[in-house]
Amino acid sequence: MKGKLLILLIFFLVVWLYRPTLNAYFVSDDYEWWRLVRNLNFFDSLRLFLPSIWGGIVHPQFQYYRPLVAWTIWFNTVILPMTPLAFHLTNLAIHLANIGLVIIIGSLIFGSSQAAILSGILFAVFPYQREAVNYSVSGRYNLLMTSFYLLAVLFLFYFARSGKSRYLLFSGLAFFLSLLSLESAITFPLSVALILFTTGEKTLTLFKRYRFYFLVLSFIVLAYFLLRNLALRLVGPPLIPGYMADMKIAGVFKLYLVGLAVLAVGRFISELKRGKKIPWPLGQGRFIIRKKRSLLVLVGKSRLILLYLSIGIFILPTALIPTQERHLYLPSVGMALFAGGALAAWFSFVADKWLKVGLAVVIFLVLGGSSFFVYRRNQEWGEAAGIAREISVQLSGVVKRVKPGQGILVVNIPDNLNGVYIYRVHEKEAVEFISRTVPPKMIFTPKTIGIQSDAQLIDPTSLALTSSQGFFLFRPQKDEQEKLVIRVPEYTAIQKNANTLQISLNQENFDVGKDEIYVYKNGRLIPIQPKKND
């Protein structure tokens, strides 16, 4: 009863931490899918899982195959109210389910409800989960992938404890669904191999017991690659598109293979020289601790817990590669489990009453500090989302006033605030969403970072942009003076220095006498009406 009450309190804490973003307006990637799915009925929505050559629906702009998340976006758009609150509540519900899965898996690993609940709360208040929970679309990729990834691990654990083969089939199905959510789940078979190498069974016994399981996993991987390549009409290596290529997925696989090799050598040496089994911590996970040279050393039946948690079960090695923080959502599971298990073990080891009090105070301060950090960052997210809504409303009003054939140039829109992308490349989708009309020709100049910026008209065809925090320049080039330059049909932008950008309008594609220019300044879109040169 006490444990259930603590879990319920964790859930209430998480809801409170994300309260500032529950009704936060859509930002950036939140607009990726809604135009594509808004007019689909239920049977049409199932085409999201099919390759395009079989009548499937694939996003024309993004080269990845994540149909399960696309279907949940359809569900949010068509079945549930198409509101930010509905999207954020869906993401939060998935996050709460993942916290529950962490607690269940922790109880199987440690055999202790205290260690499991501590792991769950550490995962719940992990300081860098804001993007995964708050981005309605791009964050949901990681949320759903982690859900099914954890379920696949959980069913594997159930098989290890019960020997019932159906759990292996359930694990394979969960793995396939995690792949349909985000392609980084492809590392799961290697994680399984790392898990099994920490068991007490001999290599030949492992092969006999799990050969059918690995056959199923291999079939799932081949089926996924086939569907993915057909969906995207790719020729060549299947992992070209998406962030996986940018983050050098080949290096991730090498890291896993090195870990496998090290564990394999250790197993063979142990089996040949000692004739002893490497301990299997599931169901035996009580920590045995001894004091040696003033250091706390974890030994005994679970002495390999650090090894298989740090490079195997949960920690997808994107934690070692520069990446967006939402891709650290799955690695944070392993970090929380190890920290929770270690802290619980140390707490049980300490005999002195005041040392226990001191350790409890440290744990409380860590959890409290992390909770405050999460809440404050969510407040910043809410502030950025508020600015996104204000700009969207003003742009919608501008769109309704323009005349047929008239173009709009928008200057100084902020790219991000407090690390939260306002639009990045989805301005037109945002305008269409709020106005429910297809916007006219709209051009957005290079965006500023933060909102402390200004723009001035130098002459009828030139503007000077200033920003105290600089600019976001998408794929700039360098001119003969080594200055960053962006050339598009409507204008040329040259960065004079870190805080100044000069915009020169191309009159062949932008009519300064007909088209309108709006400058975002002090929270308002201000029109500028240049005249043609005499």
SEKOL-418100 format. One record per residue (C-alpha): residue in three letters; x, y, z. Coordinates in steps of 0.02 Angstrom, whole numbers, plus 32768, in hexadecimal, padded with zeros to 4 digits. Layout:
residues N
AlaXYZ ...
***
This chain:
residues 534
Met800080008000 Lys808C8077802D Gly80E480547F88 Lys804680767F22 Leu802D811A7F7E Leu80E0814F7F56 Ile80C781247E9E Leu8027818B7E9D Leu8085821D7EEB Ile810A820F7E63 Phe8081821A7DDF Phe803782B57E32 Leu80E583037E3B Val810182E87D81 Val805983357D54 Trp808683CC7DBE Leu813383DC7D70 Tyr80E883E07CC1 Arg8052844C7CEF Pro80A184E97C9D Thr80A284917BF3 Leu7FFD84337BF6 Asn7FA484BD7B96 Ala804085027B40 Tyr8025852E7A8A Phe807184CA79FB Val812684F079CD Ser819D84BA7943 Asp818E83FF791A Asp80DF83F67964 Tyr809D842678B8 Glu80F28397785A Trp805F8322783E Trp7FB88376785B Arg7F9D83B177A7 Leu7FBD83027766 Val7F4882A577DC Arg7EBB831F7801 Asn7E4782DF7776 Leu7E668224778C Asn7DE181AE77CB Phe7E0E81147832 Phe7E2D80A0779E Asp7E9281257743 Ser7EFA813D77E0 Leu7F34808877D4 Arg7F8A80B87730 Leu800A8112779A Phe8057806777BB Leu806380377702 Pro80EB80607684 Ser80BC80E57606 Ile80C4806A7575 Trp8037800875CA Gly7FCB80A375E1 Gly801A80D47685 Ile802B818676C8 Val80DC81C476E6 His81098275771B Pro814D82CD7680 Gln81C4833C76E1 Phe821782C6775D Gln8277822B772A Tyr824E81B477B5 Tyr81D5812777D8 Arg8180813B7881 Pro80CC8109785D Leu809780DF790F Val80B98191794A Ala806581D578AC Trp7FCA816E78D6 Thr7FC581B37988 Ile7FCF8263793D Trp7F39823678D0 Phe7EDF81FA796D Asn7F04829F79C5 Thr7ED28304792D Val7E3282AB78F6 Ile7DEF8248798A Leu7E2382B97A1B Pro7E1283777A1A Met7E9983C679AE Thr7EDB84307A3D Pro7F8584457A90 Leu7F3A84057B34 Ala7F05835F7AE6 Phe7FB183457A98 His800E836F7B38 Leu7F9E83017BA3 Thr7FBD826F7B2C Asn807A82867B3A Leu807082987BF6 Ala800981F77C04 Ile808F81997BA1 His811681E37C11 Leu80B881AA7CAE Ala80A780FB7C64 Asn816380F87C46 Ile818281287CFB Gly811680957D2F Leu817980207CBD Val821D805D7D09 Ile81DB80357DB7 Ile81A27F867D84 Ile82477F5F7D2F Gly82A57FA57DC3 Ser82477F327E39 Leu827A7E9C7DCE Ile83307ED17DC8 Phe83497F017E7E Gly82C57E987ED5 Ser82A37F327F3D Ser820E7FA87F32 Gln827480337F81 Ala82FA802C7EFA Ala8276801E7E72 Ile821180B47EAF Leu82AF811C7EC7 Ser82E180F17E14 Gly823481237DD8 Ile823981CD7E2B Leu82EA81ED7DEB Phe82AC81C97D3C Ala821282357D58 Val827782CF7D89 Phe830982B27D11 Pro833783647CDE Tyr8341834C7C21 Gln829A83017BEE Arg824483A47BC4 Glu824F83907B07 Ala821482DB7B07 Val817983027B6F Asn814D83AF7B2C Tyr8169839E7A70 Ser80C1835C7A36 Val810B82FF79A0 Ser81C882F279A1 Gly81C882CF7A5C Arg814782467A48 Tyr81BF81E379DA Asn822E81C97A71 Leu819F81B07AEC Leu814B81257A8A Met81EE80D27A56 Thr822480CC7B0D Ser817B80857B42 Phe81867FEF7ACD Tyr82427FDE7AE9 Leu82237FCC7BA3 Leu81947F547B86 Ala82067EE87B19 Val82867EE27BA6 Leu81FF7EC07C28 Phe81BA7E2A7BC7 Leu826B7DE77BB4 Phe827E7DF17C71 Tyr81D87D967C88 Phe82187D0B7C17 Ala82BA7D007C7A Arg82567CE97D19 Ser81C97C787CDB Gly820E7C217C40 Lys81687C3D7BE3 Ser81897C537B29 Arg80F77CC87B0B Tyr81587D517B63 Leu81DE7D487ADC Leu81587D637A57 Phe81127DF67AB9 Ser81C27E3D7AC7 Gly81DB7E2E7A0B Leu81357E8579E8 Ala81627F137A5E Phe820A7F247A07 Phe81B47F32795D Leu81407FBA799F Ser81D4801979E6 Leu822480157938 Leu8183805B78EE Ser819380EB7969 Leu824B811A7954 Glu82D680C478F4 Ser835380D27982 Ala82FE803979D0 Ile83637FD37952 Thr83E77FBE79DA Phe83737F527A44 Pro83B57EA77A06 Leu84647EDB7A36 Ser84257F147AE0 Val83D57E697AF7 Ala847A7E147ACF Leu84CF7E807B52 Ile844A7E537BD1 Leu845D7D997BB1 Phe851A7DA27BBF Thr85037DD87C74 Thr849F7D3D7CA2 Gly84DF7CA57CFB Glu84BA7C307C6A Lys85447BE97BFC Thr85547C257B49 Leu85157B837AFC Thr84807B827B72 Leu84587C367B45 Phe845F7C0C7A8C Lys83E87B7A7A9F Arg836F7BD97B0D Tyr83667C7B7AAB Arg83877C4879F6 Phe82CE7C5179CA Tyr82C37CFD7A19 Phe83557D4179B5 Leu830B7CF37918 Val826B7D55793B Leu82CE7DF57959 Ser832D7DDB78B6 Phe828B7DC37856 Ile82447E6278A3 Val82DE7EC77872 Leu82D67E8877BF Ala821A7EAA77B4 Tyr82327F5977F9 Phe82BD7F83777E Leu82547F4176EF Leu81BF7FAB7721 Arg822C80427741 Asn82858039769A Leu81E2801E763D Ala819180AE769A Leu821E81267674 Arg824E80DB75CB Leu830380D475FE Val8390807E75A4 Gly84288059760E Pro8449804F76C8 Pro83A6805D7729 Leu83E680D277B0 Ile840E81657740 Pro837E81DB7770 Gly835282237818 Tyr83B7825778AE Met840781AA78B9 Ala847681D27824 Asp84A5827D786A Met84D582307911 Lys854281AB78C0 Ile84DE810F78E9 Ala856F80A578AA Gly85D380E17940 Val854580AD79B3 Phe85487FFD796E Lys86057FF57981 Leu85F380257A38 Tyr85757F997A54 Leu85E27F1B79F9 Val867A7F4A7A60 Gly86127F307AFD Leu85D97E877ABE Ala868C7E547A97 Val86CA7E867B44 Leu863D7E297B9B Ala86557D907B2C Val870E7D857B57 Gly86E67D997C0F Arg86647D0F7C09 Phe86D57C937BB2 Ile87647CB57C2C Ser86EC7CA07CBE Glu86A57BFE7C79 Leu874D7BB27C4B Lys87BB7BE57CDD Arg87447BF67D6F Gly86BA7B847D3B Lys86437BFD7D92 Lys85A97C4F7D50 Ile85977D0A7D3E Pro85057D397DAF Trp84597D607D6C Pro84127DF27DD0 Leu835A7DDE7DA6 Gly82FA7DA27E3C Gln839A7DA17EA3 Gly83BF7E5A7E97 Arg83EA7E817F4B Phe84897EE67F57 Ile85157EA27FC6 Ile858B7F2C7FFB Arg862F7F2A8057 Lys86A67FB1808E Lys87547FAD8043 Arg87D680368058 Ser875080B48089 Leu86F280987FE5 Leu8645804E7FCE Val86557FBF7F53 Leu85C17F677F05 Val85E17EAE7EFE Gly85837E0A7F09 Lys84F27DCB7EA1 Ser84D27E717E49 Arg85847EAC7E2E Leu85687EB97D71 Ile84D57F2F7D83 Leu853C7FC77D50 Leu85837F707CB7 Tyr84E37F347C68 Leu84807FD17C94 Ser850580487C54 Ile85257FF97BAA Gly849A7F7D7B91 Ile83E57F777BC5 Phe83AC802A7BBF Ile843580A77B9B Leu842C80C37AE1 Pro84D9810A7ABF Thr849481AB7A76 Ala84BF81E97B25 Leu857481E87AE9 Ile854E82447A46 Pro851F82FC7A30 Thr846282FB7A18 Gln83C083517A45 Glu838E83367AFA Arg82EE82D97ACB His835A824A7A8D Leu839E82367B3E Tyr82F281FD7B7A Leu831981427B6B Pro83CA81517BB2 Ser838381A97C4B Val832981077C78 Gly83CD80AC7C92 Met841A813E7CEE Ala838581477D64 Leu8384808B7D84 Phe843B80817DAE Ala8436811C7E1C Gly839980E07E74 Gly83DF80337E94 Ala848680757ED1 Leu843A80F77F46 Ala83C180787F8F Ala84507FFE7FAB Trp84BC807F8000 Phe842B80B6806D Ser8410800380A8 Phe84CB7FEF80C8 Val84DC8085813A Ala84C1805281EF Asp84DE80FA8242 Lys843A8159825C Trp848382048233 Leu84DA81C58198 Lys84318183815D Val83E3822D8180 Gly846F82828120 Leu845B820E808C Ala839E8227808E Val83BA82E4808E Val842F82D67FF9 Ile83AE826D7F99 Phe832582E97FC6 Leu8390837D7F8C Val83B983277EE7 Leu830282FF7EC6 Gly82C983AC7EFD Gly834C84077E97 Ser832883A07DFC Ser826C83BB7E11 Phe828384777E1E Phe82F284757D84 Val826F84137D20 Tyr81E384877D58 Arg824585247D2C Arg827384E37C80 Asn81BD84B87C61 Gln818E85697C90 Glu820A85A77C0D Trp81B985317B90 Gly8110857D7BB8 Glu8156862C7B9C Ala819C85FD7AF2 Ala80F985A87AC1 Gly809B86467AF3 Ile810786AC7A7C Ala80E8862B79F3 Arg802D863F7A0A Glu803686FE7A08 Ile809A86FD7966 Ser8025867D7917 Val7F8B86E57941 Gln7FDB878278F8 Leu80168727785B Ser7F6686E17846 Gly7F218792784A Val7FA087CA77C8 Val7F7387387755 Lys7EBA8764775C Arg7EE088177725 Val7F5387F77691 Lys7F14880C75E0 Pro7F188782755C Gly7FC7876D7514 Gln801687D3759E Gly80AF878E75F9 Ile80E787A376AD Leu819887B376EF Val81A8879777AC Val824887D577FE Asn829287B178A8 Ile8225871E78DE Pro827F86CC7973 Asp82C48620794E Asn82C785E87A03 Leu82B286267AB3 Asn830385D17B48 Gly8331853F7AD6 Val827C85277A9B Tyr8266853579DF Ile81D985AD79B3 Tyr81BF857578FF Arg8268854778B3 Val822485147806 His81688503782A Glu812985B77820 Lys80B285987790 Glu806784FE77E3 Ala804C85647882 Val7FF385EE7821 Glu7F86857177C5 Phe7F5B85187867 Ile7F1D85B278C2 Ser7ECB8609782C Arg7E8B856877D9 Thr7EB985B67731 Val7F4D859276BF Pro7FC1862876D2 Pro7FFD868C763B Lys80B2869E760A Met810986B376B1 Ile81C486CD76C5 Phe821D86C5776C Thr82CC870E777A Pro835586BF77E5 Lys831386B77896 Thr835687057934 Ile838286AA79D4 Gly831B86ED7A63 Ile82A2877F7A56 Gln831788137A77 Ser832B884679C1 Asp830588D4794A Ala82FA88F8788F Gln830D899B7830 Leu82F189CB777B Ile83948A0B7731 Asp834F8A337685 Pro82B889F57622 Thr8308894B7601 Ser837A89307698 Leu835E890C774F Ala83D488FC77E3 Leu83AB887A7867 Thr83F988807914 Ser83EF87FF799F Ser844787FD7A47 Gln8452873E7A41 Gly847B87267989 Phe841F86CC78FE Phe83F0861E78C5 Leu8437860A7815 Phe83FE857177B6 Arg848885297745 Pro84E685CD7728 Gln857285E376AA Lys860D865176B2 Asp863486E2763E Glu86DF871E7607 Gln86F4877B76AB Glu86CD86DD7710 Lys86288725774B Leu859186B4775D Val851386CA76D0 Ile8466868376AC Arg8422869375FB Val836E866A75D2 Pro830586A6753E Glu82B2873175A3 Tyr8348877B7600 Thr8401876F762C Ala8437877576E3 Ile84E987A17716 Gln8523879577CA Lys8586883377EC Asn85B587FB789C Ala857387887923 Asn84E287FD794A Thr84BA884F78A3 Leu847088097804 Gln8450886A7764 Ile83BE883776F3 Ser83BD886B763C Leu8318884A75E2 Asn831C87FE7535 Gln82A1886874D1 Glu828D87E2744C Asn8234877374CB Phe81F887F47549 Asp8194888C7514 Val81BE89137594 Gly812D897B7554 Lys80AB88F27562 Asp80E4887175E1 Glu80E08898769A Ile816A8893771C Tyr814A887577D4 Val81CA8885785F Tyr81B588297904 Lys81E688A2798F Asn81B688AE7A46 Gly813588267A33 Arg80DD8873799E Leu80E0886078E2 Ile80FF890F789E Pro80E3893377E4 Ile8166898C777B Gln813289DA76D7 Pro81CA89F77669 Lys81BA8A5475C6 Lys820A8A297521 Asn82AD8A7D74F2 Asp82988B0F747B 
***
